[in-house]
Amino acid sequence: MYDLYYWTTPNGHKVTMFFEEAGVDYKVIPVNIGKGEQFAEDFLKISPNNRIPALVDHEPESGKEKLSLFESGAMLLYLAEKHDAFIPSEIKGRSNVLQWLIWQMANLGPMAGQNHHFVTYLDEEIPYATKRYVGEVSRLYAILDNQLTDNEFICGEEYSIADMASYPWIVPHKRQRQNLEEFENLSRWFEQVRNRPATARAYEVANQVNPNPQNMTAEEKKILFGQDADTLRKLRDN
């Protein structure tokens, strides 16, 4: 059994997508990041970066005490290896999946996240930042589009954790000011992943956890975007 510390963000969706695809039992423990629940002492013990998702495996293969993980990419890799699913066993295919998983973690996620911040959450738009991150996300969409020219999925003909990692970051394409119709291959892949029954089940989990997402309040913005080194020092000293 797994405990998944979760909120309804793209990184959270990655892990529910894996669980639903693999048919693995898991328990969702909501962590409302708008209320600051990610700073709770017990949560920080398993996620020292005070971010969701986080995972606790109560039955690791070692058979010893429970194992905890933070960082969604590390969690996907751990789960894929443990359940021998959604990652090739041979070195060439495995390396291909790993490079696209890391590409998402290092590129698509951070750049789309900055896009969300400057395009959606600021009270007053900063034109340079908007142009920078809308343009960078369009470049990354084009890279995925090129990769999918001759591939059914990102890493070939088999669905993998690389697809699970990237899909949730394409879902908010309208908010990112991207026209998906301009990326023919990416659009085809997006619909294909969206229509998978496991994807629908994963996003239903989000609807159950956070059925009425609201526009972010000023206090929630302060909690999410007002962190610095002093934030962690205060947590440490309390």
Buried (B, 14 or more C-beta within 10 A) or exposed (E): EBBBBBBBBBBBBBBBBBBBBBEBEBEBBBBBBBEBBBBBEEBBEBBEEBBBBBBBBEEBEEEEEEBBBBBBBEBBBBBBBBBEBBBBEEEEBBEBBBEBBBBBBEBBBBBBBBBBBBBEEEEEEEEEBBEBBBEBBBEBBEEBBEBBEEBBBBBBEBBBBBBBBBBBBBBBBEEBBBEBEEBEBBBEBBEBBEEBEBBEBBBEBBEEBBEEEEEBEEEBBEBBEEEEEEEBEEEEEE
